[in-house]
Amino acid sequence: MRVLFLGDVFGKPGRKAVSQLAPVLQEREGVDVVIVNAENAAAGSGVTPEIADALLRHCQLLTSGNHIWSKKEILPYLDAPGSRLLRPLNYPPPAPGQGCAVVRHGEHVLGVVNVEGRVFMKPLDDPFRAADAAVQALQDQGVRCILVDVHADATSEKWAMGHFLDGRVSAVVGTHTHVPTADERLLAKGTAFITDVGMCGPYESIIGVQAGQALERMRTQRHSKFEPADRDVRLNGVIVDIDAGTGRAVGIRRVHERVPD
C-alpha cells in the first residue's frame, strides 16, 4: 500500500496546492490512499464543512489539530454519520467527533489515528494512553496498516510517540509546526517516522501568515490580525510504502512540490 500524507493545509493557497497537485502525485506516484491535515484550511485557522467537502474530493480522510474548534459550524459536521474529518482523539469528553477511523479504498484498509501533544500546548488527556488504546482497538478489528498523525509542537514529544508506537503502527507522522524536517526514517521495529511533514501553503510568509502581520505581533506583543500570505505556494508531505500483509513500513520519502504560477 502506498499512502500520501499531506501536511497542514493553510488557507486558500494551501487548498489550491492540494486541488492542483494531489491528483498529479496520486497518478504519477501510484498512490493508493491520500490523507490530508486540514487544520488551517479556512483562512489559516480551522475548517468549514464546505472546505472539508472540497478537500475530500482529493483524499479519503482529513485529520486536524488544535484549531479544529475555530469554526463553530464544523461541530455538527464532525458528529455527522460517516464523517471523514477527524479531530484529535485525546480531547476530553464530550468533545464532538472522532479521533480514529478506518479508511477502505478499493482493496486497501488503513487505520488512521489523530492525537494532539501537550508540550507547549493545551493540557489535554494523555496522548500516549489515547493512542495506545486506539491502536489496540484497530488491531482487535484486524486492521494491520495504521497511520498516526501526532499534531504537536515539541520535537521530543513527537519522537517519543514514534518510539512508543514503533512496531505497532505503520507510520507516525508529525504535523503542526508547518516546517518540514529532514529526519524521515524507518524505526528499528518497522514504523516509518518523520518529526514534521510541513505545510501546504504560501512559503513567502511566516508559517503561512503574511510576514508583516506576524512580525507586528511579535515585535509589539499586541494582538494583530493574521491573514494568509499568497506567494510561492508549495505542497509538502510524505509518501509511505507499507507491506499490507505485515503492516510494517518499507519506505518513507518527503514530497515537496511548488504550485505553478
Number of C-alpha atoms within 10 A of each C-alpha: 20 21 22 26 27 30 33 34 35 33 28 21 27 31 24 20 23 27 17 15 18 22 16 13 17 18 10 9 13 13 19 17 23 23 22 26 28 35 28 29 27 23 19 26 22 24 27 20 17 13 16 20 13 14 22 19 12 19 21 17 24 24 31 31 26 21 17 24 18 17 14 12 13 20 17 13 19 20 16 12 9 9 15 23 29 26 27 27 24 21 21 11 8 6 15 18 21 19 22 25 21 17 18 12 12 8 7 13 18 22 21 25 27 29 31 33 26 17 15 9 12 11 11 16 17 16 21 18 10 19 24 14 12 20 23 14 13 20 16 10 10 10 18 22 26 26 25 24 27 29 28 24 20 18 15 12 20 26 17 13 23 25 17 15 20 21 18 21 28 30 33 26 27 31 29 29 20 22 17 23 15 12 13 19 18 19 17 10 15 21 28 28 31 27 30 31 30 27 29 35 37 28 22 16 19 16 21 30 24 20 16 13 18 19 14 14 14 12 8 9 9 8 11 13 10 17 16 25 26 19 16 15 24 23 29 26 27 23 20 24 22 24 15 17 9 11 23 24 27 16 19 22 18 21 17 16 16 16 19 10 6
